[in-house]
Each structure stands twice: as C-alpha cells, then as structure tokens.
C-alpha cells in the first residue's frame, strides 16, 4: 500500500511525467502478476498491493498472530503517511532502482517455499525483480530521475522495523 500511495503522490506532484505514468501502468491496475491460484484470475487486473492482500488471505495464521501483523502494518502506514509528500514521492526511485531488488533477492534465499502463500509471495518477488532489473526500460529507469536524497532514510528505517516486527528472526 505504501508504495502505491507514494507513487500516487509522485504522480500528483509531477502530473505530466510520462515515466511515472508508465511506472504506474506496471504497478497499478495491471495483469502482470496474473494469474495466480487463489489470488488472481487469468487476465485479472490488480494493483500490486491488492495482489499482496489477497495472497495474505492464503495464510493459515489466525488469532493473536494475525492481529499482531495487522497492527504492525497499520502502525507502519500511519508513520509513513505522516512524512512529507516530496520525500514519499522521491522514495520511489530508491525502491525501484535497486533497493527492493536487493531486499527481494535476499528474501529469495530462504530455504522453504512450501505453502500456497509462500509460493505466491515468491512469484511476486521474482516478478518484481524482473520488472526492476532492466537498466533502460525497467521500473528503476522509470523512477531514477526523482533523485532520492537523505530524507528517504526514515522510510527505509521504518521498512526494516516492519520486517523485523513481522519476522523477528530477521533481526539476527
């Protein structure tokens, strides 16, 4: 959600920016993650955060653990939404131009992908690496011109806290 919201902010701040419009076509209302069993039908167009929301419904986690994860995500979004729009918009380049690719590649080193949820998540990660890695036409190239600065650091710090809160083993 945070990424889509930041992209929407960037498009509002830079309304004539064709690269951001193209990036939005690759992230929002798209079928580039479809189909996936239990998540997206063949040809179904979804925002990428909707794909993630649906894949989380494949989880058998319930009760207190599910509530904890929901609360952690809500706190993260509340914190990010307090940040200034320019910083949020410029963060797009740091995510798309290598930042998330490095994070996603690290996650893909996990040894087990044996549930429907994890397989769908793996699909999401692999596809996003493919979207971002082309240096001329990939999502990084479409956002690089936003020139992130040091003000984006708190967004990455919040991302780290979110990941560690959701999966404490990541702290080691």
C-alpha positions as CSV (number, residue, x, y, z in Angstrom):
1,X,0.0,0.0,0.0
2,X,2.7,2.4,1.0
3,X,4.5,2.1,-2.4
4,X,1.2,2.6,-4.4
5,X,0.3,5.6,-2.2
6,X,3.8,7.1,-2.7
7,X,3.5,6.6,-6.5
8,X,0.1,8.3,-6.4
9,X,1.8,11.2,-4.6
10,X,4.6,11.4,-7.1
11,X,2.1,11.5,-10.0
12,X,0.2,14.3,-8.2
13,X,3.4,16.3,-7.7
14,X,4.6,15.7,-11.3
15,X,1.4,15.3,-13.3
16,X,3.0,15.5,-16.7
17,X,5.7,13.0,-16.0
18,X,5.4,10.2,-18.6
19,X,7.9,7.9,-16.9
20,X,5.8,8.0,-13.7
21,X,2.7,7.3,-15.7
22,X,4.4,4.3,-17.3
23,X,5.6,3.1,-13.9
24,X,2.0,3.3,-12.7
25,X,0.9,1.1,-15.6
26,X,3.3,-1.5,-14.4
27,X,2.2,-1.4,-10.7
28,X,-1.5,-0.5,-10.7
29,X,-4.5,-2.0,-12.4
30,X,-2.3,-4.5,-14.2
31,X,-2.4,-8.1,-15.1
32,X,1.4,-8.6,-14.9
33,X,1.1,-10.8,-11.8
34,X,-1.9,-12.8,-13.1
35,X,-2.8,-15.5,-13.0
36,X,-2.0,-17.0,-9.6
37,X,-4.2,-19.7,-8.0
38,X,-6.3,-18.4,-5.2
39,X,-5.1,-14.8,-5.7
40,X,-5.7,-13.6,-9.3
41,X,-7.6,-14.9,-12.2
42,X,-6.1,-15.1,-15.8
43,X,-6.0,-11.6,-17.2
44,X,-7.3,-10.1,-13.9
45,X,-6.0,-6.5,-13.4
46,X,-5.0,-5.6,-9.9
47,X,-2.9,-3.1,-8.0
48,X,0.2,-4.9,-6.7
49,X,-0.8,-4.2,-3.1
50,X,-4.2,-5.9,-3.8
51,X,-2.3,-9.0,-5.1
52,X,-0.4,-9.0,-1.8
53,X,-3.5,-8.5,0.3
54,X,-5.1,-11.5,-1.4
55,X,-2.0,-13.7,-1.1
56,X,-2.0,-13.0,2.6
57,X,-5.5,-14.5,2.8
58,X,-3.9,-17.8,1.8
59,X,-2.3,-17.8,5.3
60,X,-3.4,-20.2,7.9
61,X,-2.2,-17.8,10.6
62,X,-5.0,-16.5,12.7
63,X,-5.9,-15.1,16.1
64,X,-3.3,-13.1,18.0
65,X,-0.5,-13.5,15.4
66,X,-2.7,-12.2,12.6
67,X,-3.9,-9.3,14.8
68,X,-0.3,-8.5,15.7
69,X,0.8,-8.5,12.0
70,X,-2.2,-6.3,11.0
71,X,-1.5,-3.8,13.9
72,X,2.2,-3.7,12.9
73,X,1.3,-2.9,9.3
74,X,-1.2,-0.3,10.4
75,X,1.5,1.4,12.6
76,X,3.9,1.4,9.7
77,X,1.4,3.0,7.3
78,X,0.4,5.6,9.9
79,X,4.1,6.5,10.4
80,X,4.8,6.7,6.7
81,X,1.7,8.8,6.0
82,X,3.0,11.5,8.4
83,X,6.0,12.0,6.2
84,X,6.1,14.9,3.7
85,X,4.9,14.3,0.2
86,X,8.1,15.2,-1.6
87,X,10.1,12.6,0.4
88,X,7.5,10.0,-0.2
89,X,7.5,10.7,-3.9
90,X,11.3,10.6,-4.1
91,X,11.4,7.3,-2.2
92,X,10.0,5.6,-5.3
93,X,13.4,5.8,-7.0
94,X,15.2,4.2,-4.1
95,X,12.8,1.3,-4.1
96,X,12.6,0.7,-7.8
97,X,16.2,1.4,-8.7
98,X,17.8,-1.4,-6.8
99,X,16.6,-1.1,-3.2
100,X,13.8,-3.5,-3.3
101,X,15.6,-5.7,-5.8
102,X,18.4,-6.3,-3.2
103,X,15.8,-6.9,-0.5
104,X,13.8,-9.3,-2.6
105,X,16.9,-11.2,-3.7
106,X,17.8,-11.6,-0.1
107,X,14.4,-12.9,0.8
108,X,14.5,-15.4,-2.0
109,X,17.5,-17.1,-0.3
110,X,15.0,-18.5,2.2
111,X,15.1,-22.3,2.1
112,X,11.4,-23.1,2.3
113,X,8.6,-22.1,-0.1
114,X,6.3,-24.9,0.7
115,X,2.9,-23.2,1.3
116,X,0.5,-21.6,-1.2
117,X,1.1,-18.3,0.5
118,X,4.9,-18.6,0.2
119,X,4.7,-19.7,-3.4
120,X,2.5,-16.7,-4.3
121,X,4.9,-14.4,-2.4
122,X,7.9,-15.9,-4.3
123,X,6.1,-15.3,-7.6
124,X,5.5,-11.7,-6.5
125,X,9.2,-11.2,-5.6
126,X,10.6,-12.9,-8.8
127,X,8.3,-10.8,-11.0
128,X,9.3,-7.6,-9.3
129,X,12.9,-8.3,-9.7
130,X,12.2,-8.8,-13.5
131,X,10.2,-5.5,-13.6
132,X,13.1,-3.5,-11.9
133,X,16.3,-5.0,-13.3
134,X,16.3,-3.8,-16.9
135,X,18.6,-0.7,-16.8
136,X,16.9,1.1,-19.7
137,X,13.2,0.1,-19.6
138,X,12.7,-1.3,-16.1
139,X,11.0,0.3,-13.2
140,X,14.3,1.7,-11.9
141,X,14.8,3.6,-15.2
142,X,11.3,5.0,-15.0
143,X,11.8,6.4,-11.5
144,X,15.6,7.2,-11.3
145,X,15.0,10.9,-12.3
146,X,13.3,11.5,-9.0
147,X,16.7,11.7,-7.4
148,X,16.2,10.5,-3.8
149,X,18.0,12.3,-1.0
150,X,18.8,11.5,2.6
151,X,15.3,12.4,3.7
152,X,14.1,9.0,2.5
153,X,16.2,7.2,5.1
154,X,13.4,7.2,7.7
155,X,11.2,5.3,5.2
156,X,13.8,2.6,4.9
157,X,14.3,2.5,8.7
158,X,10.5,2.0,9.0
159,X,10.6,-0.7,6.4
160,X,13.3,-2.5,8.4
161,X,11.3,-2.2,11.6
162,X,8.3,-3.6,9.9
163,X,10.2,-6.6,8.6
164,X,11.8,-7.4,11.9
165,X,8.4,-7.0,13.7
166,X,6.7,-9.3,11.3
167,X,9.6,-11.9,11.2
168,X,11.8,-11.4,14.3
169,X,14.3,-13.9,13.0
170,X,15.4,-11.2,10.6
171,X,17.0,-9.2,13.4
172,X,19.9,-11.6,13.7
